[in-house]
Amino acid sequence: MEPRIQYARTSDGVTIAYTVHGGGPPMIWLPPVPFSNVVAQWQIPLLRSAYEGLGQHLRVVLYDGRGTGQSQREVEDLGLGAMKRDLEAVVTAAGLGRFALFGYYHSCLLAVAYAAAHASQITRLILFGGAARGWDAMAPAETQALLTLIERDWDLFTDAAAHAWLGWSAGETGRLMAEAFRTAATPAMARSMLRIARDTDVSNDLARIQAPALVLHRQGERQIPVEVSRQLAAALPNGRLLQLPGSTATLFVEDLGGDVKVLVDFLTDGATALPGPSARLPASDTLTPREVQVLRLVAGGETNAEVAHRLGLSIHTVERHLANLYPKIGARGRSDATAYAIRRGLV
């Protein structure tokens, strides 16, 4: 059953729509600018399953930011300060004390800024698909090409964003996601939001965040390079990077249960699939020291050429090491090897 839509009022008089469901430690899932559309998102079976899975362990708060979804659509102020007011209104209306924040794509900027300004209020922080500088998350050529479609063809842009960029299927689920994007905001509003996100920089806020932070990465270089996520995690005082197996630029599509578990484990007891540096699990006894080195770098997102350069090897030698180690760990390719390395604490 879908939770009922409730409404909060910001300090500057904007109406914000939000939902609350589940039970457990509270978590606010920040709206994915500019595509927040909570009502439509609940109609998508895969997202509904994700929400319900999280709600079995967490009190989940979702809301539409100003200018999107069921929130007030006609607004002028779309800056970071305005987004903070939206969040503050939802926190007050939902009666939250201390809570976790989940930033998704451009809402990572808001998550960082809010967590820095309200350090004692935030229990944990999860960031996916974003950066401390908006431009870093938007710089790849494919992203820039996609953004040009906003001006030319809104329907084509939302279809491309859902399917080609984020990796949703071309079936009914993908159609529903594209429709959710299409009706989330007007083209003019989306264009303004993305321009503001592009020019926003919250790098100076990172050092003030006290909460344990988990940066998740599952994008190819054509979306957000792993180095962007790595730098973000490194700049957070209590941050760490977790690279998830797979290549789609979204959560829950490739491994619904696994992705839900990662979030729940971290938000309920601080666990992740990675043990701490002082408690790393040993790799398989059958791997040679060199194979372990290669595996670590591959799992860290480096290409064969980059591994070869770093270790002073030829690309052919790196390929031979991979061919030898894959059967030893039961991996069919890089994704399986990355999952193995994560479980073993090698990255």
NUBA-52399 format. One record per residue: x, y, z of N, C-alpha, C in turn; residue in one letter. Coordinates in steps of 0.1 Angstrom, whole numbers, plus 5000, padded with zeros to 4 digits. Layout:
// NUBA-52399
XYZXYZXYZa/...
***
This chain:
// NUBA-52399
500849885000500050005000500950125000m/500650224991501450344990501150435002e/502150495008501950595019501150715013p/500450785022499650905018500651015016r/500251105007501051225005500651325016i/501751385022501551485032502251615027q/502051725034502551845029503251925040y/504351985037505152075046505152215040a/505352315048505452455044506852505047r/507552555037508852605039508852745045t/509952795050509952925057509753045047s/509853015034509553115023508253085016d/507452995023506052985018505852885007g/506752795004506552694994506052565000v/505152504993504452374997505252254992t/505652165001506552054997505751925000i/505651834991504951704992505951604997a/505551515007506451415012505651295016y/506351185017505751055023506651005033t/506050925042506750855053506250715053v/507150615053506750475055507850395062h/507450275067508350185073508650225088g/509550145094509850165108511350135110g/511950205119513350185122514050315122g/515350325122516150445121515650535109p/515450665112514950745101515950775090p/515550775078516450815066515650905057m/516151015053515551095042516251065029i/515551025019516051005006515751134998w/516851214996516751344990516251324975l/515451424971514951414957516051424946p/515951334936516951334926516751454916p/517351564918517151684910517451654895v/516651694886515351754887514151654885p/514351524888513451424883512651364895f/512451444906511751394917510251384914s/509651274916508251254913507651134921n/507551154934507351054943506050964940v/504951024936503750954933504050864921v/504650914911504950824899505950724902a/506950754911507950654914507350534922q/506350554930505750444937504950354928w/504650404915503950324906504850224898q/506150244900507150164892507450044901i/507149924897507349804905508749784911p/509749814904511149794909511349894920l/511050024918511250124928510350094941l/509150054938508250014949508849904958r/509449804951510149704959511249754967s/512049844961513149904968512649984980a/511650064978511050144990510550055001y/509849944996509349855006510449775013e/511449735006512549665012513249755022g/513449875019514149975029513249995041l/511850005038510950025049510749915059g/511249795055511249685065512249705076q/513149795074514249815084514449965088h/513850055080514150195082512850275081l/512750385087511650485085512050575074r/511450555062511950625050511050745047v/511750855045511050975041511451015027v/510451025018510751075004509951205002l/510551294994509851414992510251474978y/509351554972509551624960510051754963d/511251794957511751924959510852034952g/511052154956510252264950510452254935r/509352284928509352284913509152154907g/509052044915508951904909507751834916t/507351724909506451624914505151694919g/504751654932503551704938503751824946q/505051874947505351994954504952114945s/504952234951504652354944505552374932q/504852384920505652384908506152524903r/505352624906505652764902506552824913e/507852824912508752884921509852954914v/510453054920511553124914512853094920e/512953074933514253044939514552894939d/515552854932515952714931517352694936l/517952784943519352774947519452674959g/520752654963520952564973520352604986l/520252734989519552775001518152745001g/517452754990516052714988515852564991a/516752484985516652344987516852305002m/517752375009517852355023516552385031k/515852485026514552525033513552415030r/513552355018512652235016512952125026d/514152095027514551985036514252015051l/514552135055514152175069512652165071e/511852205062510452195063509952055065a/510551965057510151825058510651765071v/511851795076512351745089511351785100v/510951915100510051965110508651895109t/508151895097506751835095506751685099a/507851615096507851465099508251435113a/508651545121508951525135510251445137g/511251475128512451405129513451475139l/514251395146515251445155516651425148g/517251305150518451275143518151175132r/518751185121518351105109519551085100f/519450995091520450975080519951045067a/520951075059520651145046521151055035l/520351035024520750965013520651065001f/521851104996521851194984522051114971g/521251144961521251074949521451164937y/522551154930522951244919523051384924y/522351484918522651624922522251654936h/521351574942521051604956522151574965s/523251514960524451494969524951634973c/524851734965525251874969524451914981l/523151894981522351934992522651855005l/522951725003523251635014524551685021a/525551715013526851765019526651895026v/525951985020525752125026524952115039a/523852025039523052015051523751945062y/524451835058525151755068526251845075a/526851935067527952015073527352125082a/526152175079525552285087524752225099a/524452095098523652035109524351905113h/525651915117526451795119525951715130a/525351775141524951695152523651625149s/522951665139521651605135521751485126q/522851465119522951365109523651245115i/523051125114523551005120524550935110t/524150935097524950875087524650945073r/525550925064525350985051525750895040l/524850875030525150795019525050885006i/525950874997526050954985526250864973l/525350884963525450804951525350894939f/526350874930526250944917526451094917g/527051144927527251294928528651334930g/528851454933530151514936530051634944a/531151684950531151804958531051924949a/531551914936531452024926530451964915r/529352034913528351984904528951954890g/529852044886530452024872531151884871w/531751834882532451714881531551594878d/530351604882529351494879528651514866a/528951624859528251654846529251674835m/530551664837531551684827531651584816a/531451454819531651354808530851394795p/531451364784530951404771529551354769a/529251224773527951174770526851254778e/527251294791526251374799526051504792t/527051564787526851694781526051684768q/526251574760525451554748523951534752a/523751464763522351434767521651564771l/522451654778521851774783521351874772l/522051864760521651954749520251914744t/519751794747518451754743517351834750l/517651884762516551954769516052074761i/516852144754516452254746515752214734e/516052094728515552054715514351964716r/514351874725513251774725513151714739d/512151764747512051724761511751574762w/510851524753510451384754511651294751d/512451334741513651254737514651254749l/514751374755515651384766515351294778f/514051294782513651204793513751064789t/513451024777513650884773515050844773d/515950934768517350904768517950894782a/517550984790517950984804517650854811a/516450814809515950684816516650564810a/516750554797517150434791518650434788h/519150524780520550524775521550554787a/521150654795522050704805521950624818w/520750604823520550544836520450394835l/520150344823520150194821518850124824g/517750194825516450134828516050054815w/515349944816515049864805514149934795s/514049884783513149934773511749884775a/511449804785510149744787509249844795g/508249784801507249864809507949944820e/508849884827509549954838510250074833t/510950064822511650174816510650284811g/509550234805508550334801508050414812r/507750344823507150414835508250514841l/509450474841510550564846510650684837m/510650674824510750784815509550874816a/508350814819507150904821507250974834e/507850914844508050984857508951104855a/510051084847510951194845510251304837f/509451264827508851354818507851454825r/507151394835506151474843506651524856t/507951504859508451554872508651704872a/508951764861509151914860508951954846a/508852084844508852144831510252144825t/510452154812511752164807512552284812p/511852394813512452524818512952504832a/512152444841512552414854513652324855m/513652214848514752124848516052184843a/515952264833517152334827517752424838r/516852504845517352594855518052514867s/517452404871517952324882519352264879m/519452214867520652154862521752264861l/521452374856522452484855522952524869r/522052534879522452574892523352454898i/522952334896523752224901525152224895a/525152254882526452254875527452354882r/526852474886527752574892527852574907d/527352474913527352464928528652384932t/529252444943530552384948530452374963d/530352264969530252244984531552184989v/532652194982533852124986534352175000s/534152295003534552355016533752295028n/532652235025531752185035532152045040d/532951975031533151835034533851805047l/534851895050535651875062534851885075a/533651955074532851975086531851865089r/531751765081530851655082531351555092i/530651535103531151435113530651295111q/529451285105528851155104529651055095a/529550925099530150825089529450835076p/530250835065529750855052530150745043a/529150695034529450585025529150645011l/530250645002530050684988529950564980v/528850544973528650434964528850464950l/529450374943529750394929529350274920h/528650304910528350204900527950274887r/528950334881528850404868530050374860q/529850374847530950364838531550504836g/532750504829533350634827532450734819e/531550674811530750764803529650844811r/529450794823528550864832529350944843q/529750884853530650954863531850864866i/533050914863534250834865534450804880p/534950684882535150634896536050734904v/536950804897537850894904537051004911e/535951044905535151154911534551094925v/534050974925533550914937534650894947s/535850854942537050824951537450954958r/537551064950537951194956536951234967q/535651214964534551254973534751184986l/534951054985535050974997536251015005a/537351034998538651075005538551205012a/537751295007537651435013536651435025a/535951325027535051325039535851265051l/535751335062536551285074536351145078p/535051095077534750955080534050885068n/534650915056534050865044534850735039g/534150665031534750545024533950515012r/534650465002534050434989533750284988l/532550254983532150114980531750104965l/532550034957532250014943531449894942q/530249914937529249804935529449734922l/529349604921529449534908528349584899p/528649584886527749624876528149754869g/527249794859527649914851526550014849s/525349984853524250074851524450194861t/524050314856524250434865523150454874a/522650354881521550374890521650254900t/520850264911520850154921519550074918l/519549954923518449864923518149794910f/518549834899518249774886518949644885v/520249634888521049514886520949414898e/520849474910520849384921520049444932d/518749434931517749504940518049464955l/518049334957518249284971519649324976g/520649314968521949344973522149494976g/521549584967521649724969520849764982d/519649714984518949744996519649705008v/520349585008521049535019522249625022k/522949675012524049765015523549895022v/522449955018521950065025521550035039l/520749925040520249895054521349855063v/522349775059523449745068524149865073d/524449955064525150075068524350165077f/523150185074522250275082521750215095l/521850085097521350035109522449995119t/523649955114524749935123526049975118d/526050045107527350095102528149995094g/527549875092528349775084528249805069a/529249765062529149765047529749635043t/529849615030530449485025531949495027a/532449605030533849625033534249625047l/535049535052535549545066536549665067p/536749705079537649815082539049785078g/539949885076541349855072542049765081p/541749765094542449685104541949545104s/540849515097540249385098540049325084a/540949345075540749295061540749145061r/539949085053539848945051540948905041l/541548785043542548745034541948705021p/542748725010542348674997542448524997a/541948464987542148324985543548284986s/543848174993545248124994545848084981d/544948064971545448024958545948134950t/545748264953546148374946547548414949l/548348434939549748484941549748634946t/550748684952550748824956550548914944p/551148884932550948964921549448964916r/548848844917547448834913546548924922e/546948924935546149004944546349154941v/547549194937547749334933546849364921q/546849284911546149304899544649314902v/544149214910542749214914542349344921l/543149394930542849514937542649634928r/543549644918543449754909542349744899l/542049624895540949604886539649634893v/539549584906538349614914538149764917a/539349834917539349974919538850054907g/538549984896538050054884539150084873g/540350034875541450064865541349974853e/541650024842541749944830542949854830t/543049764821544249674820545449764817n/545249864808546449954805546850024817a/545950074826546250144838546950054848e/546449934849547049834858548549814854v/548649794841550049764835550949874838a/550549994836551350114839551750124853h/550750104862551050114876552050014882r/551949894876552749784881553949754873l/554149834862555349814854555349694846g/554149654842553949524834553449554820l/553449464811552849474798551349444800s/550649494790549149474790548949324789i/549749254781549549114779549749034792h/550749084800550949014813549749034822t/549249154822548049184831546949094826v/546749074813545648994808545848844812e/547148804812547448664816547148644831r/547448744839547148734854545648724856h/544948804848543448794850542948664845l/543448614835543048484830543348374840a/544348384847544748284857543948304870n/543648424874542948444887541448424886l/540848454875539348444874538948304878y/539448194872539048064876539248034891p/540348084897540648064911539548114920k/538948224916537948294925536548274920i/536348194909535048164904534448284897g/535248374891534748494884534648474869a/533548524863533448514849533948644842r/534248744849534748864843534948974854g/535149094850535549204859534449224870r/533149224866532149244876532249144888s/532349014884532448914894533748924902d/534848964896536048984903535949094913a/535249204909535049324917534249284930t/533149204927532349164939533149074948a/534048984943534848904951535848994960y/536449094953537449184960536749264971a/535449304968534749374978534449284990i/533949164988533649074999534949045007r/536049035000537349005007538049125013r/537449245011538149365017539349405010g/539449384997540749414990540649554984l/539549624984539449754979538749844989v/
***
